[in-house]
Amino acid sequence: MAASIREAFPAGISRPALRALANAGFTGLHALTLWSESEVASLHGMGPKAMGLLREALHVTGRDFRP
């Protein structure tokens, strides 16, 4: 897995979740704002821990998933 994808998302996200994000074309947190939380959660490899970390990272930067 490329270091750039690991660096683009919060520490602690599992490799399966990172692969799911990479395979869906996500390059960073900013891209998550184009998808709803349920759409991201439905990706194979995304679990509750990864979703919590992504949700928190978005909120810290003043962003959120698409409604």
Phi and psi restraints in degrees (range 20) as a CNS / XPLOR table:
assign (resid 1 and name C) (resid 2 and name N)
       (resid 2 and name CA) (resid 2 and name C) 1.0 -66.0 20.0 2
assign (resid 2 and name N) (resid 2 and name CA)
       (resid 2 and name C) (resid 3 and name N) 1.0 140.7 20.0 2
assign (resid 2 and name C) (resid 3 and name N)
       (resid 3 and name CA) (resid 3 and name C) 1.0 -61.3 20.0 2
assign (resid 3 and name N) (resid 3 and name CA)
       (resid 3 and name C) (resid 4 and name N) 1.0 -31.5 20.0 2
assign (resid 3 and name C) (resid 4 and name N)
       (resid 4 and name CA) (resid 4 and name C) 1.0 -62.6 20.0 2
assign (resid 4 and name N) (resid 4 and name CA)
       (resid 4 and name C) (resid 5 and name N) 1.0 -37.1 20.0 2
assign (resid 4 and name C) (resid 5 and name N)
       (resid 5 and name CA) (resid 5 and name C) 1.0 -70.5 20.0 2
assign (resid 5 and name N) (resid 5 and name CA)
       (resid 5 and name C) (resid 6 and name N) 1.0 -36.6 20.0 2
assign (resid 5 and name C) (resid 6 and name N)
       (resid 6 and name CA) (resid 6 and name C) 1.0 -65.4 20.0 2
assign (resid 6 and name N) (resid 6 and name CA)
       (resid 6 and name C) (resid 7 and name N) 1.0 -37.0 20.0 2
assign (resid 6 and name C) (resid 7 and name N)
       (resid 7 and name CA) (resid 7 and name C) 1.0 -77.0 20.0 2
assign (resid 7 and name N) (resid 7 and name CA)
       (resid 7 and name C) (resid 8 and name N) 1.0 -20.1 20.0 2
assign (resid 7 and name C) (resid 8 and name N)
       (resid 8 and name CA) (resid 8 and name C) 1.0 -79.9 20.0 2
assign (resid 8 and name N) (resid 8 and name CA)
       (resid 8 and name C) (resid 9 and name N) 1.0 -14.1 20.0 2
assign (resid 8 and name C) (resid 9 and name N)
       (resid 9 and name CA) (resid 9 and name C) 1.0 -126.9 20.0 2
assign (resid 9 and name N) (resid 9 and name CA)
       (resid 9 and name C) (resid 10 and name N) 1.0 161.6 20.0 2
assign (resid 9 and name C) (resid 10 and name N)
       (resid 10 and name CA) (resid 10 and name C) 1.0 -59.6 20.0 2
assign (resid 10 and name N) (resid 10 and name CA)
       (resid 10 and name C) (resid 11 and name N) 1.0 148.7 20.0 2
assign (resid 10 and name C) (resid 11 and name N)
       (resid 11 and name CA) (resid 11 and name C) 1.0 -62.8 20.0 2
assign (resid 11 and name N) (resid 11 and name CA)
       (resid 11 and name C) (resid 12 and name N) 1.0 146.8 20.0 2
assign (resid 11 and name C) (resid 12 and name N)
       (resid 12 and name CA) (resid 12 and name C) 1.0 100.4 20.0 2
assign (resid 12 and name N) (resid 12 and name CA)
       (resid 12 and name C) (resid 13 and name N) 1.0 -10.5 20.0 2
assign (resid 12 and name C) (resid 13 and name N)
       (resid 13 and name CA) (resid 13 and name C) 1.0 -76.7 20.0 2
assign (resid 13 and name N) (resid 13 and name CA)
       (resid 13 and name C) (resid 14 and name N) 1.0 132.4 20.0 2
assign (resid 13 and name C) (resid 14 and name N)
       (resid 14 and name CA) (resid 14 and name C) 1.0 -66.1 20.0 2
assign (resid 14 and name N) (resid 14 and name CA)
       (resid 14 and name C) (resid 15 and name N) 1.0 159.6 20.0 2
assign (resid 14 and name C) (resid 15 and name N)
       (resid 15 and name CA) (resid 15 and name C) 1.0 -61.4 20.0 2
assign (resid 15 and name N) (resid 15 and name CA)
       (resid 15 and name C) (resid 16 and name N) 1.0 -42.5 20.0 2
assign (resid 15 and name C) (resid 16 and name N)
       (resid 16 and name CA) (resid 16 and name C) 1.0 -59.2 20.0 2
assign (resid 16 and name N) (resid 16 and name CA)
       (resid 16 and name C) (resid 17 and name N) 1.0 -38.5 20.0 2
assign (resid 16 and name C) (resid 17 and name N)
       (resid 17 and name CA) (resid 17 and name C) 1.0 -68.2 20.0 2
assign (resid 17 and name N) (resid 17 and name CA)
       (resid 17 and name C) (resid 18 and name N) 1.0 -41.0 20.0 2
assign (resid 17 and name C) (resid 18 and name N)
       (resid 18 and name CA) (resid 18 and name C) 1.0 -63.4 20.0 2
assign (resid 18 and name N) (resid 18 and name CA)
       (resid 18 and name C) (resid 19 and name N) 1.0 -40.3 20.0 2
assign (resid 18 and name C) (resid 19 and name N)
       (resid 19 and name CA) (resid 19 and name C) 1.0 -63.2 20.0 2
assign (resid 19 and name N) (resid 19 and name CA)
       (resid 19 and name C) (resid 20 and name N) 1.0 -40.8 20.0 2
assign (resid 19 and name C) (resid 20 and name N)
       (resid 20 and name CA) (resid 20 and name C) 1.0 -61.3 20.0 2
assign (resid 20 and name N) (resid 20 and name CA)
       (resid 20 and name C) (resid 21 and name N) 1.0 -43.9 20.0 2
assign (resid 20 and name C) (resid 21 and name N)
       (resid 21 and name CA) (resid 21 and name C) 1.0 -64.9 20.0 2
assign (resid 21 and name N) (resid 21 and name CA)
       (resid 21 and name C) (resid 22 and name N) 1.0 -44.7 20.0 2
assign (resid 21 and name C) (resid 22 and name N)
       (resid 22 and name CA) (resid 22 and name C) 1.0 -63.5 20.0 2
assign (resid 22 and name N) (resid 22 and name CA)
       (resid 22 and name C) (resid 23 and name N) 1.0 -43.6 20.0 2
assign (resid 22 and name C) (resid 23 and name N)
       (resid 23 and name CA) (resid 23 and name C) 1.0 -66.0 20.0 2
assign (resid 23 and name N) (resid 23 and name CA)
       (resid 23 and name C) (resid 24 and name N) 1.0 -26.8 20.0 2
assign (resid 23 and name C) (resid 24 and name N)
       (resid 24 and name CA) (resid 24 and name C) 1.0 -84.1 20.0 2
assign (resid 24 and name N) (resid 24 and name CA)
       (resid 24 and name C) (resid 25 and name N) 1.0 -5.1 20.0 2
assign (resid 24 and name C) (resid 25 and name N)
       (resid 25 and name CA) (resid 25 and name C) 1.0 94.7 20.0 2
assign (resid 25 and name N) (resid 25 and name CA)
       (resid 25 and name C) (resid 26 and name N) 1.0 8.1 20.0 2
assign (resid 25 and name C) (resid 26 and name N)
       (resid 26 and name CA) (resid 26 and name C) 1.0 -73.9 20.0 2
assign (resid 26 and name N) (resid 26 and name CA)
       (resid 26 and name C) (resid 27 and name N) 1.0 133.8 20.0 2
assign (resid 26 and name C) (resid 27 and name N)
       (resid 27 and name CA) (resid 27 and name C) 1.0 -113.9 20.0 2
assign (resid 27 and name N) (resid 27 and name CA)
       (resid 27 and name C) (resid 28 and name N) 1.0 -7.7 20.0 2
assign (resid 27 and name C) (resid 28 and name N)
       (resid 28 and name CA) (resid 28 and name C) 1.0 179.2 20.0 2
assign (resid 28 and name N) (resid 28 and name CA)
       (resid 28 and name C) (resid 29 and name N) 1.0 177.4 20.0 2
assign (resid 28 and name C) (resid 29 and name N)
       (resid 29 and name CA) (resid 29 and name C) 1.0 -58.5 20.0 2
assign (resid 29 and name N) (resid 29 and name CA)
       (resid 29 and name C) (resid 30 and name N) 1.0 -36.0 20.0 2
assign (resid 29 and name C) (resid 30 and name N)
       (resid 30 and name CA) (resid 30 and name C) 1.0 -56.3 20.0 2
assign (resid 30 and name N) (resid 30 and name CA)
       (resid 30 and name C) (resid 31 and name N) 1.0 -33.9 20.0 2
assign (resid 30 and name C) (resid 31 and name N)
       (resid 31 and name CA) (resid 31 and name C) 1.0 -70.1 20.0 2
assign (resid 31 and name N) (resid 31 and name CA)
       (resid 31 and name C) (resid 32 and name N) 1.0 -24.7 20.0 2
assign (resid 31 and name C) (resid 32 and name N)
       (resid 32 and name CA) (resid 32 and name C) 1.0 -65.7 20.0 2
assign (resid 32 and name N) (resid 32 and name CA)
       (resid 32 and name C) (resid 33 and name N) 1.0 -23.0 20.0 2
assign (resid 32 and name C) (resid 33 and name N)
       (resid 33 and name CA) (resid 33 and name C) 1.0 -69.2 20.0 2
assign (resid 33 and name N) (resid 33 and name CA)
       (resid 33 and name C) (resid 34 and name N) 1.0 -12.0 20.0 2
assign (resid 33 and name C) (resid 34 and name N)
       (resid 34 and name CA) (resid 34 and name C) 1.0 -88.6 20.0 2
assign (resid 34 and name N) (resid 34 and name CA)
       (resid 34 and name C) (resid 35 and name N) 1.0 -9.5 20.0 2
assign (resid 34 and name C) (resid 35 and name N)
       (resid 35 and name CA) (resid 35 and name C) 1.0 -118.6 20.0 2
assign (resid 35 and name N) (resid 35 and name CA)
       (resid 35 and name C) (resid 36 and name N) 1.0 151.3 20.0 2
assign (resid 35 and name C) (resid 36 and name N)
       (resid 36 and name CA) (resid 36 and name C) 1.0 -77.8 20.0 2
assign (resid 36 and name N) (resid 36 and name CA)
       (resid 36 and name C) (resid 37 and name N) 1.0 160.9 20.0 2
assign (resid 36 and name C) (resid 37 and name N)
       (resid 37 and name CA) (resid 37 and name C) 1.0 -60.6 20.0 2
assign (resid 37 and name N) (resid 37 and name CA)
       (resid 37 and name C) (resid 38 and name N) 1.0 -39.4 20.0 2
assign (resid 37 and name C) (resid 38 and name N)
       (resid 38 and name CA) (resid 38 and name C) 1.0 -68.3 20.0 2
assign (resid 38 and name N) (resid 38 and name CA)
       (resid 38 and name C) (resid 39 and name N) 1.0 -33.1 20.0 2
assign (resid 38 and name C) (resid 39 and name N)
       (resid 39 and name CA) (resid 39 and name C) 1.0 -65.7 20.0 2
assign (resid 39 and name N) (resid 39 and name CA)
       (resid 39 and name C) (resid 40 and name N) 1.0 -44.3 20.0 2
assign (resid 39 and name C) (resid 40 and name N)
       (resid 40 and name CA) (resid 40 and name C) 1.0 -66.4 20.0 2
assign (resid 40 and name N) (resid 40 and name CA)
       (resid 40 and name C) (resid 41 and name N) 1.0 -42.6 20.0 2
assign (resid 40 and name C) (resid 41 and name N)
       (resid 41 and name CA) (resid 41 and name C) 1.0 -62.8 20.0 2
assign (resid 41 and name N) (resid 41 and name CA)
       (resid 41 and name C) (resid 42 and name N) 1.0 -26.1 20.0 2
assign (resid 41 and name C) (resid 42 and name N)
       (resid 42 and name CA) (resid 42 and name C) 1.0 -78.8 20.0 2
assign (resid 42 and name N) (resid 42 and name CA)
       (resid 42 and name C) (resid 43 and name N) 1.0 -9.5 20.0 2
assign (resid 42 and name C) (resid 43 and name N)
       (resid 43 and name CA) (resid 43 and name C) 1.0 -65.9 20.0 2
assign (resid 43 and name N) (resid 43 and name CA)
       (resid 43 and name C) (resid 44 and name N) 1.0 136.0 20.0 2
assign (resid 43 and name C) (resid 44 and name N)
       (resid 44 and name CA) (resid 44 and name C) 1.0 -63.0 20.0 2
assign (resid 44 and name N) (resid 44 and name CA)
       (resid 44 and name C) (resid 45 and name N) 1.0 121.6 20.0 2
assign (resid 44 and name C) (resid 45 and name N)
       (resid 45 and name CA) (resid 45 and name C) 1.0 110.8 20.0 2
assign (resid 45 and name N) (resid 45 and name CA)
       (resid 45 and name C) (resid 46 and name N) 1.0 -14.5 20.0 2
assign (resid 45 and name C) (resid 46 and name N)
       (resid 46 and name CA) (resid 46 and name C) 1.0 -85.5 20.0 2
assign (resid 46 and name N) (resid 46 and name CA)
       (resid 46 and name C) (resid 47 and name N) 1.0 126.9 20.0 2
assign (resid 46 and name C) (resid 47 and name N)
       (resid 47 and name CA) (resid 47 and name C) 1.0 -119.7 20.0 2
assign (resid 47 and name N) (resid 47 and name CA)
       (resid 47 and name C) (resid 48 and name N) 1.0 178.2 20.0 2
assign (resid 47 and name C) (resid 48 and name N)
       (resid 48 and name CA) (resid 48 and name C) 1.0 -62.4 20.0 2
assign (resid 48 and name N) (resid 48 and name CA)
       (resid 48 and name C) (resid 49 and name N) 1.0 -35.2 20.0 2
assign (resid 48 and name C) (resid 49 and name N)
       (resid 49 and name CA) (resid 49 and name C) 1.0 -65.4 20.0 2
assign (resid 49 and name N) (resid 49 and name CA)
       (resid 49 and name C) (resid 50 and name N) 1.0 -47.6 20.0 2
assign (resid 49 and name C) (resid 50 and name N)
       (resid 50 and name CA) (resid 50 and name C) 1.0 -61.7 20.0 2
assign (resid 50 and name N) (resid 50 and name CA)
       (resid 50 and name C) (resid 51 and name N) 1.0 -42.2 20.0 2
assign (resid 50 and name C) (resid 51 and name N)
       (resid 51 and name CA) (resid 51 and name C) 1.0 -63.3 20.0 2
assign (resid 51 and name N) (resid 51 and name CA)
       (resid 51 and name C) (resid 52 and name N) 1.0 -40.0 20.0 2
assign (resid 51 and name C) (resid 52 and name N)
       (resid 52 and name CA) (resid 52 and name C) 1.0 -63.4 20.0 2
assign (resid 52 and name N) (resid 52 and name CA)
       (resid 52 and name C) (resid 53 and name N) 1.0 -42.7 20.0 2
assign (resid 52 and name C) (resid 53 and name N)
       (resid 53 and name CA) (resid 53 and name C) 1.0 -64.6 20.0 2
assign (resid 53 and name N) (resid 53 and name CA)
       (resid 53 and name C) (resid 54 and name N) 1.0 -40.7 20.0 2
assign (resid 53 and name C) (resid 54 and name N)
       (resid 54 and name CA) (resid 54 and name C) 1.0 -67.2 20.0 2
assign (resid 54 and name N) (resid 54 and name CA)
       (resid 54 and name C) (resid 55 and name N) 1.0 -43.7 20.0 2
assign (resid 54 and name C) (resid 55 and name N)
       (resid 55 and name CA) (resid 55 and name C) 1.0 -58.6 20.0 2
assign (resid 55 and name N) (resid 55 and name CA)
       (resid 55 and name C) (resid 56 and name N) 1.0 -46.9 20.0 2
assign (resid 55 and name C) (resid 56 and name N)
       (resid 56 and name CA) (resid 56 and name C) 1.0 -63.7 20.0 2
assign (resid 56 and name N) (resid 56 and name CA)
       (resid 56 and name C) (resid 57 and name N) 1.0 -44.0 20.0 2
assign (resid 56 and name C) (resid 57 and name N)
       (resid 57 and name CA) (resid 57 and name C) 1.0 -62.6 20.0 2
assign (resid 57 and name N) (resid 57 and name CA)
       (resid 57 and name C) (resid 58 and name N) 1.0 -39.6 20.0 2
assign (resid 57 and name C) (resid 58 and name N)
       (resid 58 and name CA) (resid 58 and name C) 1.0 -64.5 20.0 2
assign (resid 58 and name N) (resid 58 and name CA)
       (resid 58 and name C) (resid 59 and name N) 1.0 -45.7 20.0 2
assign (resid 58 and name C) (resid 59 and name N)
       (resid 59 and name CA) (resid 59 and name C) 1.0 -63.5 20.0 2
assign (resid 59 and name N) (resid 59 and name CA)
       (resid 59 and name C) (resid 60 and name N) 1.0 -38.4 20.0 2
assign (resid 59 and name C) (resid 60 and name N)
       (resid 60 and name CA) (resid 60 and name C) 1.0 -62.2 20.0 2
assign (resid 60 and name N) (resid 60 and name CA)
       (resid 60 and name C) (resid 61 and name N) 1.0 -33.3 20.0 2
assign (resid 60 and name C) (resid 61 and name N)
       (resid 61 and name CA) (resid 61 and name C) 1.0 -93.2 20.0 2
assign (resid 61 and name N) (resid 61 and name CA)
       (resid 61 and name C) (resid 62 and name N) 1.0 7.4 20.0 2
assign (resid 61 and name C) (resid 62 and name N)
       (resid 62 and name CA) (resid 62 and name C) 1.0 77.4 20.0 2
assign (resid 62 and name N) (resid 62 and name CA)
       (resid 62 and name C) (resid 63 and name N) 1.0 22.2 20.0 2
assign (resid 62 and name C) (resid 63 and name N)
       (resid 63 and name CA) (resid 63 and name C) 1.0 -119.2 20.0 2
assign (resid 63 and name N) (resid 63 and name CA)
       (resid 63 and name C) (resid 64 and name N) 1.0 173.0 20.0 2
assign (resid 63 and name C) (resid 64 and name N)
       (resid 64 and name CA) (resid 64 and name C) 1.0 -155.1 20.0 2
assign (resid 64 and name N) (resid 64 and name CA)
       (resid 64 and name C) (resid 65 and name N) 1.0 165.6 20.0 2
assign (resid 64 and name C) (resid 65 and name N)
       (resid 65 and name CA) (resid 65 and name C) 1.0 -65.1 20.0 2
assign (resid 65 and name N) (resid 65 and name CA)
       (resid 65 and name C) (resid 66 and name N) 1.0 159.2 20.0 2
assign (resid 65 and name C) (resid 66 and name N)
       (resid 66 and name CA) (resid 66 and name C) 1.0 -63.7 20.0 2
assign (resid 66 and name N) (resid 66 and name CA)
       (resid 66 and name C) (resid 67 and name N) 1.0 137.5 20.0 2
